Amino acid sequence: MSYSLQLKDLWPSVRLGLLCEQKYGALLNNFSPVDHVTQELELLNATDFVSEAPRKAQRWQRGATAEEAGRGESRAQEGSGEGRTVMRAETMTQAEMSPPLRASISSNIKCYTFPRGDITRFRPARPDSLGLLDYYLMDAASLLPVLALDVQPDDFVLDLCAAPGGKTLALLQTGVCGHLAANDVSLSRTKRLYHILHSYVPKEIRETVSVTSYDGRDWGQLGGGTFHKVLVDVPCTTDRHSVMEEDNNIFHKRRTKERQMLPMLQLQLLMAGILATKPGGEVVYSTCSLSPLQNEHVIERAVEIAETEFNISIHVEDLSHFRTLFQDTFSFFSDCRLGELVLPHLTANFGPMYFCKLRRM
């Protein structure tokens, strides 16, 4: 499927976003003193989109509830006393059934972004007195899979395709991982992961992270049913880089077979992630591709295989509240069948980032 058919009228603006300079967020390093960095960034009009989102959503929710209550009271006044009781009950039920707007958000993760339309660049990260860098520059949409994973205190966590290390670093910023295993099949990319850990994380914390270079597809056999949470951020067509890259572009004719095999590799990695998870545990699958073949189709196939070949029931979690929480920061694709997809847009040029959460029943 071509992206113009998939995205229809949105494709011209998405394509323009892909061709223009990417926007970044500054993930604050909680292992370094950050108060002065916070003040510096706020003076530049940057805000922490993670902590700001629930506040905005709460204000929106209170406004919607008040509006609904007002409508209900107005309607009830037209009826009997019994009608008023029914209307108030209906209003309360609708308020109670509002999306879980505070769910899946770790208050320990802080990531600053500039407002929509503001193309200010962050300065390079600086070392503190111990040599640890003060923040990590990354596509802010890359944090959404980590937030969706919703790591809880003492969780055993696996980052199956961890390099170059941004999401691993974000997982450590939660401060609650009981154990973190960071794996990547590529030795050269694993070196980049080590470099990130050494640049941002104190030695005593680094030593609690298990870094390995196994083929992630084999992890189900290596550590099956071990983890509470698994992040599967798979290799993909990396659409933003592909539109800018000439020499090593995965859409080049000589890499056609490799590109066609990607959904199978992604499926195998996701299945390994599912098998590595304890019953009741959760997996977040993510890509930086717009392609449904690498996104929803992989999810559907994995759910089917888990059921038919492993007798494992998988529930696809509803992440639609992320759209409400983060609509001021990111542009979401409203027609995503499973999971959520952040679309590049000139005023909010993050992504693409697809993420979907699965629960092993």
N, C-alpha and C positions, 0 to 999 in steps of 0.2 A: 504494500500500500504506500502511495506517495503521501508526503506530509500535506500537500495542498488538498488532497481528497479528505484526509483525516481532519485537518484543522479548518478547512473551508475558508471563510472570510478572515479568520485570524492569521492565516499563514503569512501574508505579506508583512505584517507587523512583527511576527515571530522571526521570520527570516532576517528582517532588518536588525532585530535585536541580536541575533546570532552573529551578524557581520560587524556589529559595533562593539566597542570596548565593554568588557564584562564589568559588572559592579561587584564590589567586595564587602564583606563584613569583617569586623575585628573581634575575634573570639578572645575575651580576656583570659589571661592566665592566672587562675586562682592560687597557683603556687608561688606567685610573685606579688609583692605589694601593689595593689591596683587602685587605691584611692585617688592618687594624683593623676593616673591615666584616665579614670572615670571623669574627673573634673575637666581634664584637657579635652576629651572627646565631646563632653556635653557643651563646652564653650564653643565648639565647632558646629553645634546643632545636630550632632549624632545622638541617637537614642538606642537603648538596649531593647531590641524588638522582642526578646523573650519575655522579660518582665512587664513590658508595656502592653503586650497583647491581652493577657487576662484582664487587666484593668479596663482597657477599651471595651472588651467583650462584656464585662460586668455592667458597664455603663449602658451599653447597647441593650443588654438583657433586661436591665431595670426599666429602661425606656419602653421596650416592647411589652413588658409585663404591665406597666402602668397604663399604656395605651389600650391593651387588651382588657384590663380591669375597667377602664373608663367606658369602653364600648359595651362591656357586659352589664355595667351598672345602668347605662342608658337604655339598653334593651330591656333590662329587668324592670325598670320603672314603668314600662308600658304594660307589664303583666301583673300578676298577682304576687302576694308575699311568697307563695310557694315557688313561683317563677324566679324570684330574686335568689332564693336559696340554691336553686338548680344552677343559675347563671354563675354565682360565686364559686360553686363547686367546679364548674367547667373551667373557669378562669384559673383557679388554683391548680387544677390538673394540668393545664397547658403550661403553666409556669414550671411545675415540677418536672414536666417532660422535656424541658428545654435541653439542648445538647450539652454534653459534659464539658462545658467551656473551660473548666480549670483542670481537666484531666490531661495526662501525658505531658505535663510541663514541669521540667526541673528548674526550680528557682536558683540552683547553684550555677547553671550555665548562663553566662552573660555574653551577648554578642551585639556590638554596636553597628548600626547602619545609618547612612544618611537618608533623608526623606526622599520620597518619589520625586524624580526629576532633578535631584541634586547630584551632580557628577563629581563632587569633591573626592579627591583621592586621599586615602590614609597615608600617613608617613610610614616609613619602614619600622619594623619592630625594634625596640632597644633593649639591651640587657640591663638587669638590675645589679645590685652590689654582689650578688652570688653568681652572676653570669647567665641567669635565666631570662629569656625574652618576655616582654610584657604582654604581647598579644600575638595572635596567629591570624594572618589574613587569608580568608577563604571565601568561596561562594557561600553566602549566608544560607541559601536554600539547602546546602549540604548538611546543615544542622538538623533539618526537619526529620530525617530518618532516625537520628539519635534521640530527638525529643519524643518521637513516636514510640521508640523502644521502651521509654518510661522505666529506666533502671531504678530498682528499689534497694534499700539497704541490704547488704550481704549477698546480693545476686551474683551468681557465677555467670560471667558474660563472655561470649565469643565474638570477636570481629574476624570473620572468616576470610575476607579479602581486604586486609587492613592497610596496606601501603597505598599512597605515600604517608598516611598517618593522621590526617586532619580529623577524621571521625574517631579514631582511637584516642587522640588528644581530648576531643570533646567528651568522650565517655569517661575519661579520667577526671575531667572538670566537674562531673557530678559529685565526686567525692564519696560515692556510696558503693562502688563495686566491691563485692567480697573477694572476687578474683577476676582478672581480665586476661584472656588469651588472645593475642593478636597474631594472626597468621597471614602469610602471603606467599604464593608459590614462587614468585620472582625474587631471586637473591639480590639483584641490583635494586629493586624497589624496596626490599626489606632493609637495605642499607639506608635508604631515605627515611624509613620508619624509625630506625635507630637514631638517626640524626635529629629527627623531630623530638623524640623522647629525651635525648641528651640536651637539646636546646631549651626545653620547656619544663621538664619534670625533675624534681630532686631525686638524688640517687636512691634514697630509702623507698620512694614510691616506684621508681623505675624497676627496682628489684622484685616488686610484687607482680610485674607484668611478664607473662610468659610469651616470648616472641619466637615463632616457628616459621619454617618455610616448607610446609607440606603442600601437596596438591589438595586443595580444598575439597575436591570431589570425593576424597577418601576419608573425610573427617567423620562421617557416620560410623565407619569401622574403627577409627582411632579413638573416638570419644563419644560413643553413642549414648543418648539420654542423660547427658551430664549437666547441661547448662539451663539456667532459668531464662536467659535472653540471648538471642543470636542475631547479629547484624550480618546480612549478606548483600554487600555492596559490590555487585558483579562487574566484571569487564564488559564494556558495551561499545557502541559506535562513537561514544563521546561526541555528540553532534556539534557542540560549540567548537571544539578543537578541529573537527573534521572540515568545517566550512572554511577554516583559516589555514589549514595544513595542506601543503602540496606534496612534499616528498614522501611522507609516510601515511598518506590518507587511506583509511580503511575502505573508503568508497572507490578507490582506484581499482581498475580492472584486474590487476595482478593479485589483489586481495579479496576477490569476489568469493572464493570458496571459504576463506576464513570468516568473512562477514556472514555468509549463509549458515555457518556452523555455530555462530554466537548464541542463538536461542537454545540450542542443545546444551552448550557449555553452561549457560545461565541456569537452565533447568536442573542440570546435574548438581550445580553448586547449591541451588535452593533446596533440592532434596537432601543433600548432605547436611545443610543447616537445620532442616526439619528433623532429621534423624538424630542430630546432636542435641536436640532440645528435650528436656524432661516433659512428661505429660503435664499439661497445664502451663507449660512455658510458652514463650512468644518469639516469633521470628519477624524481623523487618527486612523486606527485600527492597533494594533500591538500584536505580540506574540513572545515568545522566543522558538518557536518550528519550526522544519523543515517540519512538516506534512502539505501537501496540504489540508487535511480534516479540519485542524484548520486554514488554511490560505486562499488560493484562493477560496475554496469551500464555506467558510462562507461569503466571499465578494459577490460571485455570488448569493447565496441564499438571502442575505440581499437586494441586488439590485432588485431582483425579487419580494420579499415580499413588499418592499416599494412601488413598482409600482402597484402591483395587489391588495394589501389590504389597502394601505393608499393614493393611487394616488399621490405618491411622486416620481418625477423623480430624479435619482441619476446618476451623472457622475463620472466615475473612472478616476482620474487624472493620467497623465503620470509622473512618477518619475525617468525615465531612466537617467536624467541628474545627479542624485545622484551617479550613477555608474562612470560617468566621473569625477565628483568633488572629490570623495573619494576613487578612485581606488588604490591610493598609501597607504591608511590606512587599508582598508577592502577588503576581498574577497567576491565578489558578485556572486550569482547564475544567470547565463545568461539566463536560460530557465524558469524563473518565469513568468507565464502568466499574472498575475495581481499583481501590487505592486513590491516590491523589497525584496530580501532575502540575508542577510549576512551569509556566511558560515564560521564556524571555520576552521582555517588552521594553521599549526604549526608556520609559519612565521608571522601570523597576527591572533592570537588566540582570536578573539572577536566573539560574537554571540553564537548560532544562534539568529538572530533578523529579523523577518518579519514585514514589515510595508506597508500600502496601504492607499492612501488618496482619500476620497470621497467628492464630492460637492453636496449639496442639492440644486436642481434647483428650 
